[in-house]
Amino acid sequence: MPKITKLVLPVAGLGKRLLPLTKTTPKNLIPVCGRPLLEYVLEEAVASGIRDVILIVNPLHRKDFDRYIARNKKRFPGLRFAVREQATPGGNGHAIVQAHDLLHGEPFAVRFCDDVIMDKVPVLKSMIEVFERYHAPILLLERVPKSQVSRFGVVGMGSAKKAPGSIKGRVYQITKIVEKPKAKDAPSNLTIVGGYILTPNILRNLKSVVDTLPVIANDALPLAVALQIELILHGRVFGWEFTGRRLDCGTLEKLEKAEQFLKKQGQRQN
């Protein structure tokens, strides 16, 4: 199977939970500790061997992202950038379909920029290594208190295995995915956060759904739909529970906490 060299970044969200900041700046270009959220993931991509970055943007923000790329691409000389638009907010699965023509039947990575993930090894690099062991879709997992599971996609899973190579954490074979369940209905407290390695089958599943729908309603096609189809048809989806720290930057309060944490980390390194 080809190596993972392509990264899709769905950055089309309007960031309503980050108002009033997003009145003037797209969510993923909002700075945290002096750098846009997008930039943390671009640095992760460079360190993980990514060559092509595909940004899926809202048409209202196309000029903002084009301007960012023009000003900063020399800082990321190993990356080639492409931009596609998601004209309808049809969900994160629908966003990924917009990159269909650029993925050429290859496995690819997906990251969401409002999850800044701190680890000794870039989390994307570790996910790619896990994929190279299992050759199946890989989900990035975080364990949360049971009271919080209703905010996430939650997985049911088989027994844990040690992650391959020198990677820390545990790998699970996924048996089910439940979107935002009540705590009493959740199959576990392992939740999907911020990152995926996806196979051509997943993209085909997504595109097949899009092609059969005359109209895409808001948030009608989450990525979880295609993953559930993959589980039914092939039964091989894995999750890696990483051991680093996730900084959720999706609300004003959490953005401020992430800023404070990163400042402290910078002070310690200096």
N, C-alpha and C positions, 0 to 999 in steps of 0.2 A: 504494500500500500504506500502511496506517495507520502513524503514528509509534510508536516504541517508548516506551510509558509504564508498562509493567508489568514487575516484577522478581520472579522466583521464587527463594526462598532455601531450598534443602534443608538443614535444620539438625537432622535427626532422628538423626544418628549418635550412638552411645553414647560415642565417643572413648576406646576401650580403650587406645590407644597413649598417652593422656595421663593414665592412672591414676598416682597416686591423686587428682589434681586433679578428675577427673570423677566422683568418688564424691559430691561435694557440689555441683558446678556443671556444668550442661550444657556440652559442648565449646565451642560457639560463644558462650557468655557468659563464658568464661575471659578475664580481663583481660591485656592486653599493653601495657606502658607506661601502665598506669592506665585503659585503656579496653577493654571487651569486644571480642572479634574481630568480632562482629556489627556493632559501631558503625562500624568502618572502612568496611564495605561500605555502610552506610546513608548515610554522608557522601558516598561515591562516587555513590550513587543520586541524592541531592539535587543534586549538581553536574552530573549527566548528564540532568536533565529527567524523571526517573522520578516518577510520581504514586502508583502503587499497588504496595505490597510485600506479597507473599504468603509467609508463613513456613510451611514444611512441617516439623512437629515430631513428636517421639516423644510418645505420650500420657503417658508417665511425666514428661515435662518441660513439659507444657502450662502448668501454673501458673507455672513459672519465666519462660516467655516472655510470658505474659499480664501478669505483674507488671512485667517489663521495659518492655513497651509502655505500660502505664498510667503508669509513672513517668517515661518519657522522650519520649512522643509530642509534648509541647509543644516539645521541642527540635528536632523535625523537622516543623514545621507544614505543610509542603508534601506530606507523605506520608500516605496512607491505608493502614492496616494490616489484613490479614486473616490468619487462622491456620487451617491445615488439618492434620489428623493423619495420619501414616503408621503404621498399627497393625502392619504387617508389614514388616521390613527387606528389602524386595524389590529394592533397588538404587536408584541415583539416577534412572534412568528411571521406575521405579515411583513414586518420590517426586513427580516432576513431574506425573504423571497426577492426583494428589490435588488439584491446582489447576485441573483441567479446567473446572469450572463457572464459574470466575472469569475465564477468559482470552478467552472470547467470539470465538474464531476469529481472534484478532489475533496478530501476531508479538510475541515477548516475550524478555526477557533472563533469564539464569540466572547466579548467582554462587555460589561456594563460599567460605564465610567463613574457612576455615583457610588460604587463600591471600591474604595481604595484599600488594597490588601497588602499588608506588611508581612514579609516573611524573609528569612535569610536567603533563600533561593526564590527568584521571581515565580509567582504562583503559576503563571502561564507556562513557564518552562517545565515545571513539575507536572502539570496536566498533560503536556505533550509527551513526556516520558511515560506517564501512566497509559496514555493512548497507545504508544508504541508497544506496550506489553499486551494489551487486550484487544486492540484493533476493533473497538466498538465505541459508541458515544460515551463521553465522560462528563459527569456533572460535578461541579464544585459544591461541596457540602459543608455546612456549619451546624453545629449542635447549639440549639437555643433553649431557653426555659420553655416548658410545655405551655405556659400562659401566653407565649408570643407566636405560636405556630400559625395562628389564623392570619398572619400577615404574609405568609410565604407559601411556596410550593413545598410540600412535605413528601418524603419518600418512605416507602416500605422496602425492606432490604433483607438479604440473606446474611449469613455469618460474615464477620469481618476477616479480611486478609491483610497482612502487612503490605504496605506500598512497595513497589519494586525498587531495586537499586538502593541508592542512598536517601531516597525520599522518605520523609517522616509522615506520620499519619496512617490512616487505614483506608482500604478500598472495600467497597461493598457491591455485590450484584443487586441491582434495583429490581424490585418485584412489582411496585406500583408507584404512581405519582398522584397525589391529591392536592388540588389547588385550594389554598386558604381554608383548610378545614377548621371546624370547631375543635377545641382541645380534646374533647371526649371522643372525637371521630378520627383524630390524627393517628396514622400508623406508627409514628415515631416522633422524635423531636429533632430529627436531622432534616435540615432545610436546604433548598437550592439557592445559592447566592452567587451573583456576579459573573459566572464564567462557565463555558461549555467547550468541549471539543465535539464537533458534529460530523457525521458521515454523509456521503451523497444520498443515502436512503432517506435521511431526515429531511434534506432539502427537497427531494422528490415528493415526500409526503406532504410537505407544506405547500409546494407549488400545485400539487393535485387538488388540494382543498381550495386554494385561491382560484384555480381555473374553473371550478365547478360552481362558485358563488357569483351570482350576477352583481351583487353589491356586498361590500365588506363593511359591516357595522363597526362602530368604535370598539376596540379591544376584542374583536370577534375571534381572532386567531392567535392565541398565546402559543409559545413554543411547546408548552406542555402537551398540546394536542398531538403534535407530530411525534413526540417522545412516547406517548401512550400508544400510538399506532405501531411504533417500532417495537415496543414491548409485546404487543399482541402478535405481530407478524414474525418477529425474530427472537424475542425474549432475551436480548443481550444489550443491556444498558448498565453502565457502572458509575459509581459515585466515589469521589475521593474526599475524605474528611481531612482538610488541611489543618495544620497546627499553628499557623500564624495568627495575625490579628486583622479583622475586617473593620474598616472605618466606614460606616454607613453615612453618606453625605446627602441623603434624600430629603431632609427637612432643615429648617433654619437652626433648630436646636442642635441637631446632630452635626451639621456643618461646623458650628462653633466648637463643639467638642473635638471634632477631627482637627480643626485648626490648632487648638490648645495642645493636643497630643503630639502633632507633628512639630510644633515649636519646641516642646520639651525634648523630643527626640533629637532635633537639630542642635539644641544646647548641649545635650550629652555628648554628641559626636564631636562638637567643637571643644 
